[in-house]
Amino acid sequence: MRATVIHGLNDIRIEEVPDPVVRRPTDAVVRVVNACICGSDLWAYRGVASRVAGQRIGHEFLGIVEETGSEVNGFTPGDFVIAPFVWSDGSCDFCREGLHTSCPEGGIWGEVGSDGGQGEAVRVPFADGTLVKLPKEAAGEEKLLPGLLALSDVMSTGHHAAVAARVRPGVTVAVVGDGAVGLCGVLAARRLGADRIIALGRHRARTDIARAFGATDVVAERGDAAIEAVNELTGGRGAHAVLEAVGTEESMRTAVSLARDGGAVGYVGVPHGGSAGVSIAQMFDRNVALAGGVAPARAYIPELLPDVLSGAIDPGLVFDRTVDLDGVPDGYRAMDDRSALKVRIAF
């Protein structure tokens, strides 16, 4: 089969790789229908995150089950499924508590020795604990596929930020980051009933999506200027909930400073940049809470799925370019130079 592999800095290739097979009785083999490129994949593409030359890449996909191991009970060949970006056994203490990302048996697609999501098929460990079944007829609804695909990572991650920041009806929310996760955070905040949502972003195409997702205000400034602008919008009080979806020192410093006294910051941006700029003294003095981390997408997908199927929310709007497998290297280049927000791969 053919799949995306990374060989080094700015070096993404489509190559022949071994076909996936059932190795353990809890495995399933899934033929990929849709996958995508994640902003976090760019850290490997840019050489910031190390990878072994020839390593598989990609961790978001929808597909059709083609084969199952003898101990897989919840799926049969022909089922249409979504895979969260981390596999998990579904039975450990962490999985039962809804923190599938801490499963001792878990892992992320594309790590050494595993299949990446940006390929024609994937071996799925612990299929019963990992996959979520979708209506079979949805596989043929092209307009629905982007929204379903977004649940595998970015929509679930945006929702995690909103939950961690304690978004609830009537509150004011500020969202730091205008990438796909930040935009999905805007959508998640609207879904949870926020009264006012301030999106920080300066790219018109992205802020247009933020407004479509429910942003009531847009702040184009960054750093201290952004803090001043949000304070002006909120009468000097700040936001009850702040969603941080970037992961740099500046973005974390901004997020903490945007929170009102007694507010909370939900951070989901993959950290890069030392201490991340967090001042414990600043948080202590103003009773600002900080929560977040890696989103347990497997716990959130069943909650969010009905709203995507019904059309109540459409996180698929974050995909602004679709390529076939051969177009994946160009898709990486487009996301790297910001000419694309998020690239979907259709098989």
C-alpha positions, 0 to 999 in steps of 0.5 A: 500500500501507499502512505505518507512518510517523513525523511527529515526537514521539509521532506515528506514523501509518498512511498510503498509500505507493507500492508497492515495485517492483524497481529493481535486478536484485539486488532482491526485493519481499517481502510482509510477514507479521509485523513488530514494534516495536523498543525502538530505534524508541522513541528516534525516537518519543520525539524522542531520535533525529531523523527526517524527517517522513513517514519510514518506520519498522520494521526487523524482518519475515518475509514472502513473496517476491513478485517478484525481479530478474533477478540474484537466484538464491537466491529465487523468488516464494512463498519464505518469508523472514526479513530481518535488521534490516540489508541487506547485499550478502553479497559484500564483505570484511565480509560474508564475515567475518561482519560484515554490519552494516559492509557498504559497500552495506548499510543499515537498513530505514526509513532515508530512501529505503528501505522500513520493515519496518512496512508491507505490503511491502518492497523488499529490496536485495541479496536474495541477501546479505540474506534467509534462506529459511525452510521454506515450511510454517512460514508457516502455523504461527502458534505458530512465527512469533514465535520466527522473527520474534525472529531478525531482531533481538532474539534475534540481538542477545542472542546477539551480547552473549553471544558478545562476553562469551565465554559458555561452559559452566560460567560465571556470567553477569549480564544488565543490562536486562530488555527484549526484548534482555536477555531474549534474552541470558538465553536465549542464555547458557543456550543456550551452556551458562552454569551460573548466569545472574543477570538484573537486572530489577524488572518481574515479568512480565519477570523471569518470562520471564527465569526461563523463559529460564534465569535462576537468580537475579533482582536487582531493585536498580539501580546500586551496590545491584545491584553489591552484590547480585551480589557477594553472590551470587557470593562477591564475585567477580562474573560471568565474563560480563556482557551489557549491553542498555540503553545508558545511562551507569548500565547500562554502569557497572554492567556493568563493575563486575559483571564479575569480574577477567578477565571480559568485558562484551558490550554491545549496548544502543544508546548514549545518554548521553555517555561511557557511563560506561566507566572504562578504568582500572577495566577495565585494573586488573582485566583486564576485556574489552569487546566488542560493538556492532551485532549482525550478525544475518545471520551468526547467523540460520543458526546459531540458526534450527534451534533455533527450528524444533526448539523447543529455544529459543522467543525468541517469548515476548518478544512479549506483544501482537499488533496489526494494522497499524491498531493500530501507533500504540497499540502504540508507546504501549504500549511507551512506557509499558511496558504492553507488552514487545514488540509483534508486528504480524500482517498 
